[in-house]
Amino acid sequence: MFHLNRMQILFKLRRNYRESKKGKPKPVEVAIYARITVNGQTADTSTNIKINPKYWNQAKQRVTDAAPTADQDNETLDRIKVRLKKAFNLLDQDDAELTPGQVLELYRGKKRVRYSISQVIRKFMEDQKDRISDDPDELATKGFITQDTYETNDRYNNNILEYLGDSKQERAFIEEIDEAWLNDFKKWGNKRFATNYLAKHLYHIKRLVDFAVLKKYTRTNPIAPYKIDTEEPDPDELVFLSPEELRKLQTFDFSTLPIKQARIERLDRVRDAFLFMQAIGTHLGEYNRFVSNPDQSIKITDGIWFVKKKRQKTKKYMIAPLKPICFELATKYGGFSKLPTYSRTQFNDGLTLISAYLGFDKELTSKAARKTFADHNLNEEATDVNTTAKMMGLSSTQYLKHYGHIDERRMIRELGLKPQIVQES
């Protein structure tokens, strides 16, 4: 049940002191205490401040300037008020009715706030939202993310929340995530996700716990050493365009199709964006950032034009030469900064139509451009593996397996193999 908790804070003078039994006069100074009212219930706590009553302004809740320690005392009262509100806000997140005793217990340090997994997810996404940027300079640092990254994290979180609901763990705390918890999540995820997509969820959960430790929502990350299993990508499952398909895409005339002019122009622009991405081996986000400020990324060495820019994901530099088609497209649109740009959804929708119209028996997405680049360099051009990884801005050559594999075409070129004549016996 949802509870709308309310709290009020009032500072008061403690006037109920009595005459000393030995006949001593009443003390000149009296204590200030804090009274908090939570949902109609009250509780008091000391401020450790004593003043002469004549220096206290009850209406303004302040020690007057005439008091010798006015500044120090008022600063103390402000800090107490802030700490009480912080304790209240930390507790007011579980949709439960609060009492003043609970607030004071946390305020005095006798109770530690426990954060649920769903609370950490919410705070993580709030933090991520504040870091979204489309500025290339900001995205080159670790402090900012793209809108696409934010949406990807949101999908992971929604799946984690679905698991919490299915397993009746809506109120599970972040410190409950351990090896056994992850193994249970894996059993649930194995029925829904491919191995490598499930692995991405597990990495994300580790990031959530790291975030919780950083923000002091929990003390340690017990799953930091947890080993996450992934599968070697199946070469036959990598989606890229063959040289023949790439040539067909480059030369196809969309105006020959029985479709409206607006769609013809849209498909032509999507095709051009894909061809440019394929030519330099980048993905959609990096391509869009290049178009937004091409002068920052273009470098000329010995008369050769390169795209050299730090990737947002790996913080590694990609260095790829601009091919003739890049200049042709720039001329077509009036400059690199005028090249067509798209959101991931718009771009993938366009590629789906292109794949259908051209008869490609594959599901084209923005990632296919980068994979086509990798395949072309590894197998058609026989480019060195390290050079290919550098052009793509990969952290190491081991990540090439997610984009392309060396196959028989490269072996034929490198080994100088000739067709064999085999006589049947």
C-alpha positions in Angstrom: 0.0 0.0 0.0 1.3 3.4 -0.9 1.8 6.0 1.9 2.3 9.7 1.5 4.7 10.4 4.3 5.0 13.9 5.7 7.5 15.4 8.2 7.8 18.8 9.9 10.8 20.0 11.9 10.5 22.6 14.7 13.2 23.9 17.0 12.1 24.8 20.5 13.5 25.9 23.8 13.3 23.4 26.7 11.7 25.6 29.4 10.6 22.9 31.8 13.6 23.2 34.1 13.2 23.4 37.9 14.8 25.3 40.8 17.9 23.6 42.2 17.3 21.7 45.4 20.1 23.6 46.9 18.4 26.9 46.2 20.7 27.8 43.3 19.1 30.2 40.7 17.7 28.9 37.4 20.4 28.6 34.7 20.7 31.5 32.4 21.0 29.3 29.3 18.5 26.7 28.2 18.7 23.9 25.6 17.3 24.0 22.1 15.8 20.7 21.0 14.4 19.6 17.6 10.9 18.2 17.5 10.0 16.2 14.4 6.4 15.4 13.5 6.0 12.5 11.1 2.5 11.5 10.0 1.0 13.2 13.2 3.4 11.5 15.6 6.2 13.5 17.4 9.6 12.8 18.8 12.4 15.0 20.1 16.1 15.1 19.8 18.8 17.2 21.3 20.8 19.8 19.3 23.5 20.2 21.9 22.9 24.0 21.8 22.2 26.1 24.9 21.4 29.8 24.7 19.9 32.6 26.8 16.1 32.6 26.0 16.3 36.3 25.1 18.4 35.4 22.1 15.9 33.0 20.6 13.4 34.0 17.9 10.8 31.2 17.8 9.0 32.6 14.7 12.1 32.7 12.6 13.6 29.6 14.2 16.9 31.4 14.6 19.3 32.5 17.2 19.4 36.3 17.0 22.5 38.2 15.9 22.9 39.6 19.4 24.0 36.2 20.7 27.8 35.8 20.9 27.6 32.4 19.1 24.7 33.2 16.7 26.5 32.3 13.5 27.9 29.0 14.8 24.6 28.0 16.5 22.5 28.8 13.4 24.9 26.8 11.2 24.5 23.9 13.5 20.7 24.1 13.3 20.8 24.2 9.5 23.0 21.1 9.5 20.6 19.3 11.8 17.7 20.2 9.6 19.5 18.9 6.5 20.5 15.7 8.2 16.9 15.0 9.5 15.5 15.6 6.0 18.1 13.4 4.5 17.2 10.6 6.9 13.5 11.0 6.1 14.1 11.0 2.4 16.2 7.9 2.5 13.5 6.1 4.4 10.7 7.4 2.3 11.3 5.2 -0.7 9.7 1.9 0.2 6.0 3.0 0.1 5.7 2.3 3.8 4.3 4.4 6.6 7.1 6.0 8.6 7.4 6.9 12.3 9.5 9.7 13.9 11.4 7.0 15.8 12.6 5.5 12.5 13.8 8.9 11.3 15.7 9.6 14.5 17.2 6.1 14.6 18.7 6.7 11.1 19.7 10.3 12.0 21.6 9.1 15.0 23.4 6.5 13.0 21.8 3.5 14.8 20.3 2.2 11.7 21.7 1.7 8.2 19.5 2.4 5.2 19.1 -0.7 2.9 18.5 -0.1 -0.7 16.4 -2.4 -2.8 17.6 -3.5 -6.2 14.8 -1.5 -7.9 15.8 1.6 -6.0 19.4 1.2 -7.2 18.2 0.7 -10.7 16.1 3.9 -10.5 19.0 5.9 -9.1 21.4 4.5 -11.7 19.1 5.6 -14.5 18.7 9.0 -13.0 22.5 9.3 -13.0 22.7 8.0 -16.6 20.1 10.5 -17.7 22.1 13.4 -16.4 25.1 12.2 -18.5 23.4 11.9 -21.9 25.1 14.1 -24.5 25.4 14.4 -28.2 28.6 16.6 -28.0 31.5 14.7 -29.6 34.0 16.3 -27.2 32.0 15.3 -24.1 31.4 11.8 -25.5 35.1 11.3 -25.9 35.4 11.3 -22.1 34.1 8.8 -19.6 31.6 11.2 -18.0 29.0 11.1 -20.8 26.9 8.6 -22.7 24.8 8.6 -25.8 21.0 8.3 -25.9 21.4 4.9 -27.5 23.5 3.7 -24.5 20.9 5.0 -22.1 18.1 3.1 -24.0 20.2 -0.1 -24.0 20.7 0.2 -20.2 17.0 0.8 -19.8 16.2 -2.4 -21.6 18.6 -4.4 -19.4 17.0 -2.9 -16.3 13.5 -3.6 -17.5 14.4 -7.3 -17.9 16.0 -7.4 -14.5 12.8 -5.9 -13.0 10.8 -8.5 -14.8 13.0 -11.2 -13.2 12.4 -9.6 -9.8 8.7 -9.8 -10.4 8.7 -13.4 -11.7 10.8 -14.5 -8.7 8.8 -12.6 -6.1 11.8 -10.4 -5.2 10.4 -7.0 -5.8 11.8 -5.8 -2.4 15.1 -7.7 -2.6 18.0 -5.6 -1.4 21.1 -4.8 -3.4 23.4 -6.6 -0.9 21.5 -9.8 -1.6 23.1 -10.0 -5.1 25.7 -12.7 -4.8 26.9 -15.7 -6.8 23.8 -17.7 -6.0 21.5 -14.8 -7.0 23.3 -14.4 -10.3 23.1 -18.2 -11.0 19.3 -18.0 -10.4 19.1 -15.1 -12.8 21.0 -17.1 -15.4 18.6 -19.9 -15.1 15.7 -17.5 -15.7 17.6 -15.7 -18.5 18.7 -18.9 -20.3 15.0 -19.5 -21.3 14.7 -16.0 -22.8 18.0 -14.8 -24.1 20.9 -15.9 -26.3 24.1 -16.7 -24.3 25.9 -13.5 -25.3 22.9 -11.3 -24.7 22.4 -12.8 -21.3 26.1 -12.2 -20.6 25.5 -8.5 -21.3 22.8 -8.5 -18.6 25.2 -10.1 -16.1 27.9 -7.5 -16.9 25.2 -4.8 -16.4 24.2 -6.2 -13.0 27.9 -6.1 -12.0 27.9 -2.4 -13.0 24.8 -1.8 -10.9 26.5 -3.2 -7.8 29.6 -1.2 -8.6 27.5 1.9 -8.8 25.8 1.1 -5.5 29.3 0.7 -3.8 30.4 4.0 -5.3 27.3 5.8 -4.0 27.6 4.0 -0.6 24.3 2.2 -1.0 26.1 -1.0 -0.1 29.5 -1.7 1.3 31.1 -4.3 -1.1 30.6 -5.9 -4.5 30.6 -9.7 -3.8 30.2 -10.5 -7.5 33.2 -8.5 -8.7 35.2 -11.8 -9.4 32.2 -13.6 -10.9 33.2 -15.1 -14.3 30.7 -14.5 -17.0 30.5 -17.1 -19.8 30.2 -16.1 -23.5 30.0 -18.0 -26.7 32.4 -17.7 -29.6 30.3 -16.0 -32.3 29.3 -18.3 -35.1 30.8 -17.1 -38.3 27.7 -18.2 -40.2 25.5 -16.0 -38.0 27.4 -12.8 -38.6 25.3 -10.5 -40.9 27.3 -8.7 -43.5 27.1 -8.0 -47.2 29.1 -10.1 -49.6 31.1 -8.2 -52.3 28.3 -9.0 -54.8 25.6 -7.7 -52.5 27.6 -4.6 -51.7 27.9 -3.8 -55.4 24.2 -4.4 -55.9 23.5 -2.0 -53.1 25.8 0.6 -54.5 24.3 0.5 -58.0 20.6 -0.2 -57.4 18.2 2.4 -58.7 15.3 2.7 -56.3 13.3 4.7 -58.8 12.7 1.5 -60.7 10.5 0.3 -57.8 6.7 0.9 -57.8 6.9 3.1 -54.7 6.3 6.7 -53.8 8.9 9.3 -54.5 9.3 10.1 -50.8 10.2 6.5 -50.1 12.6 6.4 -53.0 14.4 9.4 -51.6 14.4 8.0 -48.1 15.9 4.6 -49.2 18.5 6.4 -51.2 19.6 8.4 -48.2 19.7 5.4 -45.9 21.7 3.5 -48.5 24.2 6.4 -48.7 24.6 6.5 -44.9 25.2 2.7 -44.8 27.8 2.9 -47.6 29.7 5.7 -45.8 29.6 3.7 -42.5 30.8 0.6 -44.3 33.6 2.5 -46.0 35.2 3.7 -42.7 34.1 0.8 -40.5 32.1 2.7 -37.9 28.7 2.2 -36.3 25.7 4.5 -36.5 26.5 6.5 -33.3 30.1 7.3 -34.3 29.0 8.1 -37.8 26.4 10.6 -36.6 29.0 12.2 -34.4 31.4 12.4 -37.3 28.8 14.2 -39.4 28.0 16.7 -36.6 31.7 17.9 -36.6 33.7 16.3 -39.5 36.5 18.9 -39.3 37.4 17.7 -35.8 37.9 14.1 -37.1 39.5 14.5 -40.5 43.3 14.3 -40.6 45.5 14.5 -43.7 48.8 12.7 -43.7 51.1 12.6 -46.7 48.1 13.7 -48.8 45.9 10.8 -47.5 42.7 11.7 -45.8 41.8 9.8 -42.6 39.0 9.7 -40.1 40.7 9.8 -36.8 38.5 10.0 -33.7 38.2 8.6 -30.2 35.4 6.1 -29.9 32.8 6.8 -27.2 32.6 3.2 -26.2 36.2 2.1 -25.9 37.9 5.5 -25.7 40.3 4.1 -28.3 41.1 5.9 -31.5 39.8 4.6 -34.8 41.9 5.6 -37.8 40.5 4.7 -41.2 41.3 6.1 -44.6 38.5 7.9 -46.5 37.7 5.9 -49.7 36.7 7.4 -53.0 33.0 6.7 -52.3 33.3 8.9 -49.1 34.2 11.9 -51.3 31.5 11.1 -53.8 28.9 11.1 -51.1 30.2 14.3 -49.6 30.0 15.9 -53.0 26.5 14.6 -53.5 25.2 16.2 -50.3 27.4 19.3 -50.3 29.9 18.3 -47.7 30.6 15.8 -44.9 28.5 17.8 -42.5 25.5 17.5 -44.8 25.5 13.7 -44.9 22.2 12.1 -43.8 21.9 11.1 -40.2 19.3 8.8 -38.4 18.2 7.4 -35.2 18.9 3.7 -34.8 15.2 2.9 -35.2 14.8 5.0 -38.4 17.9 3.6 -39.9 17.1 0.0 -39.2 13.6 0.4 -40.5 15.1 1.7 -43.8 17.6 -1.1 -44.0 14.8 -3.7 -43.5 13.0 -2.3 -46.5 16.2 -2.2 -48.6 17.0 -5.8 -47.8 13.5 -6.8 -48.9 13.5 -4.8 -52.1 17.0 -6.0 -53.1 16.3 -9.6 -52.2 18.9 -10.0 -49.5 18.0 -13.0 -47.4 19.3 -11.5 -44.2 18.2 -9.1 -41.5 20.2 -5.9 -42.1 20.8 -3.5 -39.2 23.2 -0.7 -38.6 25.7 -3.2 -37.3 26.0 -4.8 -40.7 28.0 -1.9 -42.1 30.7 -2.4 -39.5 30.7 -6.2 -40.0 30.9 -5.7 -43.8 33.9 -3.5 -43.3 35.6 -6.2 -41.1 34.8 -9.0 -43.6 36.1 -7.0 -46.6 39.4 -6.1 -44.9 40.0 -9.5 -43.4 39.1 -11.6 -46.4 38.9 -9.5 -49.6 41.9 -7.2 -48.9 43.7 -9.6 -46.5 44.4 -6.6 -44.3 46.6 -7.3 -41.2 44.4 -8.2 -38.2 46.0 -5.6 -36.0 45.5 -2.9 -38.7 41.9 -3.9 -39.1 41.3 -3.7 -35.3 43.0 -0.3 -35.3 40.9 1.1 -38.1 37.8 0.0 -36.2 38.9 1.4 -32.9 38.8 -1.9 -31.1 40.6 -2.4 -27.7 42.3 -5.5 -29.0 42.2 -8.0 -31.8 40.2 -10.4 -29.7 37.1 -8.3 -30.3 37.3 -8.7 -34.0 35.5 -12.1 -33.7 32.3 -10.2 -33.0 32.6 -8.5 -36.4 34.3 -10.8 -38.8 36.3 -14.1 -39.2 39.1 -15.1 -41.5 37.7 -17.6 -44.0 38.8 -19.5 -47.1 39.0 -16.4 -49.3 41.9 -15.0 -47.3 43.7 -18.4 -47.2 43.4 -18.6 -51.0 45.0 -15.2 -51.4 47.7 -15.6 -48.7 48.7 -19.1 -49.7 48.4 -18.6 -53.4 46.1 -21.6 -53.7 45.1 -22.7 -57.2 42.0 -24.7 -58.3 42.7 -28.4 -58.0 41.8 -30.9 -60.7 40.7 -34.1 -59.0 40.2 -37.1 -61.1 37.6 -39.6 -60.0 38.8 -43.1 -59.6 
